[in-house]
Amino acid sequence: MDVETSPAHWEHFDHGADIGVRGIAPTLAGAFEQAAVAMTAAMVDPQTVEAKERIELQCQAPDPELLLVDWLNALVYEMATRKMLFVRFAVNIEGEQLRASAWGEPVDVHRHEPAVEVKGATYTALRVHQDDAGHWIAETVIDV
């Protein structure tokens, strides 16, 4: 499957008591978007979350790995302080700067049935790279 026709997607990977999240896409920004969806999917079924409200985020880090951790932790902060879940993301990365929009809705415990609470993204198994087919892969372990 070539990079132009391969759909972006996310995955979880096993890591002891915590959960690995992986975003895969043709672009670096797309991989970051998919890693964020994977983080949401660790908590709830993303299909139950509606993209009703938009928030803006930005962060900065000296390399893609640290930028991934900062991005996911910015989302964790917004989820905790706004009591929201996010399911759709539009990320723009220019150098060390990430600007993004995230769409979601307030948590409804009965409808969303959260399984875990994400405490934050970690540096464990942190890796951002391109595979041999040119797909970007952004992965790390989240503390739950």
Rosetta silent file (secondary structure, phi, psi, omega in degrees, C-alpha in Angstrom):
SEQUENCE: MDVETSPAHWEHFDHGADIGVRGIAPTLAGAFEQAAVAMTAAMVDPQTVEAKERIELQCQAPDPELLLVDWLNALVYEMATRKMLFVRFAVNIEGEQLRASAWGEPVDVHRHEPAVEVKGATYTALRVHQDDAGHWIAETVIDV
SCORE:     score description
SCORE:     0.000 S_00000001
   1 L     0.000  125.403 -178.273    0.000    0.000    0.000 S_00000001
   2 L   -87.045  161.725 -172.816    1.594    3.284   -0.979 S_00000001
   3 L   -62.361  -29.361 -177.807    1.634    6.369    1.223 S_00000001
   4 L   -71.880  -31.489 -176.264   -0.685    8.354   -1.050 S_00000001
   5 L  -104.732   -6.118 -178.873   -3.550    5.838   -0.838 S_00000001
   6 L   -78.036  123.901  179.105   -3.017    4.532    2.693 S_00000001
   7 L   -71.594  146.504  174.665   -5.627    5.886    5.101 S_00000001
   8 L   -67.760  147.246  178.213   -4.462    7.475    8.310 S_00000001
   9 E  -158.543  172.367  179.609   -5.234    5.367   11.356 S_00000001
  10 E  -127.191  163.092  177.750   -4.411    4.780   14.977 S_00000001
  11 E  -147.433  160.665  167.098   -3.490    1.764   17.088 S_00000001
  12 E  -108.697  152.597  171.876   -2.885    0.791   20.688 S_00000001
  13 E  -135.271  149.486 -176.237    0.074   -1.318   21.742 S_00000001
  14 E   -69.826  139.199  173.963    0.637   -3.218   24.972 S_00000001
  15 E  -156.529   79.196  177.603    2.849   -1.721   27.615 S_00000001
  16 L    54.932 -130.148 -177.818    2.373   -3.221   31.074 S_00000001
  17 L   -82.228  -12.864 -179.169   -0.229   -1.368   33.122 S_00000001
  18 E   -99.862 -175.558 -175.777   -0.217    1.635   30.790 S_00000001
  19 E  -127.274  131.066  173.937   -1.353    1.974   27.168 S_00000001
  20 E   -86.164  136.739  176.049    0.714    2.641   24.076 S_00000001
  21 E  -118.866  141.208 -177.389   -0.803    4.967   21.481 S_00000001
  22 E  -139.647  128.525  173.102    0.321    5.110   17.880 S_00000001
  23 E  -111.214  135.665 -178.018   -0.750    7.412   15.072 S_00000001
  24 E  -130.602  129.941 -177.811    0.065    6.509   11.479 S_00000001
  25 E  -162.470  165.806  177.632   -0.504    8.799    8.501 S_00000001
  26 L   -67.120  -20.415 -179.118    1.051   10.066    5.282 S_00000001
  27 L  -123.719  158.493  176.655    2.057   13.321    7.065 S_00000001
  28 H   -60.621  -46.692  179.599    3.644   14.161   10.400 S_00000001
  29 H   -59.971  -40.897  178.274    0.636   16.320   11.352 S_00000001
  30 H   -63.306  -38.418  177.606   -1.706   13.471   10.423 S_00000001
  31 H   -64.827  -37.753  176.793    0.219   11.048   12.632 S_00000001
  32 H   -65.710  -40.296  177.215   -0.135   13.499   15.547 S_00000001
  33 H   -60.804  -45.454 -178.334   -3.884   13.743   14.852 S_00000001
  34 H   -68.885  -33.647  175.522   -4.211    9.954   14.854 S_00000001
  35 H   -63.521  -36.917  177.923   -2.175    9.614   18.079 S_00000001
  36 H   -66.626  -40.044  176.752   -4.677   11.988   19.701 S_00000001
  37 H   -63.955  -40.469  177.919   -7.592    9.843   18.482 S_00000001
  38 H   -60.662  -38.258  178.280   -5.808    6.777   19.905 S_00000001
  39 H   -65.296  -43.532  176.129   -5.543    8.551   23.255 S_00000001
  40 H   -59.884  -42.074 -178.041   -9.285    9.307   23.205 S_00000001
  41 H   -66.945  -19.270  174.881   -9.940    5.672   22.262 S_00000001
  42 H   -71.444  -24.059 -177.780   -8.038    4.533   25.362 S_00000001
  43 H   -96.713  -45.861 -174.161  -10.734    6.250   27.438 S_00000001
  44 L  -143.815  167.615  171.548  -13.938    5.868   25.418 S_00000001
  45 L   -72.984  116.733 -177.843  -15.271    4.581   22.109 S_00000001
  46 H   -57.448  -25.148  179.573  -14.529    7.523   19.776 S_00000001
  47 H   -65.022  -18.357 -179.173  -17.779    6.781   17.913 S_00000001
  48 H   -88.691   -7.253 -176.547  -19.699    7.995   20.994 S_00000001
  49 L   -99.920  130.144  178.497  -18.060   11.443   20.982 S_00000001
  50 L  -100.096  141.960 -179.604  -19.542   14.232   18.878 S_00000001
  51 L   -87.115   71.842 -174.315  -17.422   17.039   17.436 S_00000001
  52 L   -90.711  -40.120 -174.609  -19.670   19.844   18.745 S_00000001
  53 E  -119.931  143.882  179.660  -17.230   22.386   20.208 S_00000001
  54 E  -112.925  139.043  171.046  -13.833   23.542   18.925 S_00000001
  55 E  -125.754  159.060  178.198  -10.857   24.687   20.953 S_00000001
  56 E  -110.084  140.943  178.236   -7.474   25.975   19.801 S_00000001
  57 E  -134.815  155.349  169.969   -4.156   24.706   21.157 S_00000001
  58 E  -151.325  149.404  175.581   -0.515   25.423   20.549 S_00000001
  59 E  -154.209  168.513 -175.543    2.738   24.101   21.860 S_00000001
  60 E  -144.320  140.995  176.351    6.408   24.182   21.020 S_00000001
  61 L  -156.707  156.327 -173.569    9.291   21.741   21.454 S_00000001
  62 L   -75.497  -11.406  178.237   12.769   21.337   19.949 S_00000001
  63 L  -150.903  163.938 -175.595   12.082   17.980   18.227 S_00000001
  64 H   -60.478  -35.709  179.819    9.122   15.887   17.015 S_00000001
  65 H   -63.462  -49.741  179.834    9.266   13.427   19.929 S_00000001
  66 H   -67.021  -31.439  177.332    9.029   16.132   22.590 S_00000001
  67 H   -66.331  -37.903  176.981    6.401   17.914   20.499 S_00000001
  68 H   -61.381  -46.289  179.566    4.258   14.746   20.502 S_00000001
  69 H   -63.074  -45.040  179.286    4.398   14.535   24.311 S_00000001
  70 H   -61.750  -41.449  179.662    3.616   18.247   24.670 S_00000001
  71 H   -61.412  -51.231 -178.749    0.702   17.933   22.213 S_00000001
  72 H   -65.999  -37.373  178.543   -0.878   14.977   23.975 S_00000001
  73 H   -70.347  -31.252  173.798   -0.346   16.548   27.403 S_00000001
  74 H   -63.613  -38.936  176.446   -1.936   19.802   26.207 S_00000001
  75 H   -66.654  -41.241  177.787   -4.979   17.725   25.246 S_00000001
  76 H   -59.514  -43.735  178.923   -4.979   15.959   28.633 S_00000001
  77 H   -60.858  -47.327 -179.532   -4.942   19.368   30.334 S_00000001
  78 H   -64.105  -39.267  177.670   -7.829   20.639   28.199 S_00000001
  79 H   -62.233  -42.878 -177.323   -9.827   17.454   28.822 S_00000001
  80 H   -70.242  -45.462 -175.383   -9.333   17.766   32.569 S_00000001
  81 H   -77.217  -31.923 -179.810  -10.014   21.481   32.923 S_00000001
  82 H   -94.579   -9.157 -175.461  -12.910   21.654   30.451 S_00000001
  83 L    54.202   50.979 -177.689  -14.301   18.208   31.365 S_00000001
  84 E  -126.367  161.113  168.866  -14.423   17.373   27.651 S_00000001
  85 E  -117.085  144.578 -179.915  -13.522   14.583   25.277 S_00000001
  86 E  -119.617  141.560 -174.838  -12.055   15.333   21.857 S_00000001
  87 E  -129.770  -19.230 -179.985  -12.471   13.212   18.765 S_00000001
  88 E  -127.841  140.371 -173.338  -11.440   15.275   15.734 S_00000001
  89 E  -139.178  144.260  171.966   -8.190   17.154   15.294 S_00000001
  90 E  -129.027  109.422 -175.079   -6.558   19.456   12.741 S_00000001
  91 E  -108.906  139.296  173.107   -2.834   19.814   13.401 S_00000001
  92 E  -127.220  123.036  179.613   -0.368   22.150   11.694 S_00000001
  93 E  -118.079  124.545  175.152    3.332   21.704   12.447 S_00000001
  94 E  -130.086  107.681 -178.099    5.920   24.241   11.322 S_00000001
  95 L    62.071 -121.058 -178.482    9.381   23.591   12.671 S_00000001
  96 L   -90.887    0.130 -172.283    9.192   23.492   16.461 S_00000001
  97 E  -105.989  132.556  173.762    5.673   24.982   16.579 S_00000001
  98 E  -118.799  129.388  172.494    2.386   23.051   16.660 S_00000001
  99 E  -124.429  138.180 -175.764   -0.966   24.765   16.238 S_00000001
 100 E  -150.607  158.531  167.598   -4.145   22.736   16.327 S_00000001
 101 E  -115.399  143.928  176.241   -7.887   22.692   16.611 S_00000001
 102 E  -131.247  134.024  179.703   -9.654   19.973   18.567 S_00000001
 103 E  -114.342  139.690  178.399  -13.362   19.242   18.378 S_00000001
 104 E  -170.715 -153.927 -177.919  -15.346   17.403   21.005 S_00000001
 105 E  -155.123  163.253  176.023  -18.019   17.694   23.645 S_00000001
 106 E   -60.452  146.819  179.393  -18.488   17.673   27.414 S_00000001
 107 L   -65.057  131.213  170.967  -18.136   14.263   29.052 S_00000001
 108 L  -118.382  100.872 -172.291  -21.432   12.419   29.525 S_00000001
 109 H   -55.765  -39.144 -177.785  -20.536    9.549   31.856 S_00000001
 110 H   -71.209  -37.808 -178.989  -23.653    7.540   30.968 S_00000001
 111 H   -83.992  -40.991 -176.233  -23.249    7.871   27.190 S_00000001
 112 H   -83.817  -28.522 -179.771  -19.454    7.827   26.934 S_00000001
 113 L    47.685   64.083 -178.799  -18.787    5.240   29.680 S_00000001
 114 L   -59.076  133.810 -178.824  -15.137    6.226   30.285 S_00000001
 115 L   -88.885  -39.534 -178.617  -12.941    3.174   30.949 S_00000001
 116 L  -143.096  165.764  171.887   -9.843    4.957   32.268 S_00000001
 117 L  -110.024  128.390  177.680   -8.561    8.438   32.992 S_00000001
 118 L   -83.302  124.287  178.781   -5.445    9.490   31.118 S_00000001
 119 L   -87.369  -29.906  178.725   -2.977   11.169   33.472 S_00000001
 120 E   164.621  163.535  173.762   -0.533   12.144   30.768 S_00000001
 121 E   -82.917  146.251 -177.362    1.752   11.200   27.911 S_00000001
 122 L  -117.118  177.123  175.488    5.153    9.840   28.909 S_00000001
 123 L   -91.821    0.861 -179.282    8.607    9.530   27.380 S_00000001
 124 L   -71.857  130.655  179.576    8.326    5.731   27.493 S_00000001
 125 L    55.442   28.336 -178.591    8.549    4.109   24.039 S_00000001
 126 L   -75.327  124.359 -179.869    8.491    7.622   22.566 S_00000001
 127 E  -158.329  133.006  173.216    9.276    7.608   18.866 S_00000001
 128 E  -129.286  120.703 -176.011    8.370    9.729   15.840 S_00000001
 129 E  -159.928  171.244  172.659    9.691    8.490   12.503 S_00000001
 130 E  -104.847  138.346  176.249    8.930    7.561    8.915 S_00000001
 131 L   -84.548 -178.695 -176.553    8.719    3.912    7.913 S_00000001
 132 L   -63.469  -24.873  179.598   10.137    2.462    4.681 S_00000001
 133 L   -87.271   -2.700  179.147    6.885    3.244    2.834 S_00000001
 134 L    92.708    2.358  177.073    7.052    6.910    3.870 S_00000001
 135 L   -74.000  140.433  173.417    4.277    6.772    6.490 S_00000001
 136 E   -85.141  137.363  178.045    4.774    8.906    9.576 S_00000001
 137 E  -127.095  124.283  179.038    4.451    7.043   12.875 S_00000001
 138 E  -122.287  116.516 -174.541    4.040    8.916   16.167 S_00000001
 139 E  -142.329  148.228  175.856    3.954    6.722   19.272 S_00000001
 140 E  -163.694  174.754  176.600    4.306    6.884   23.013 S_00000001
 141 E  -103.807  135.563  175.198    2.894    5.407   26.203 S_00000001
 142 E  -103.766  141.161  178.809    0.163    7.196   28.113 S_00000001
 143 E   -84.493  120.783  179.414   -0.139    6.926   31.878 S_00000001
 144 L  -118.217    0.000    0.000   -3.614    5.735   32.879 S_00000001
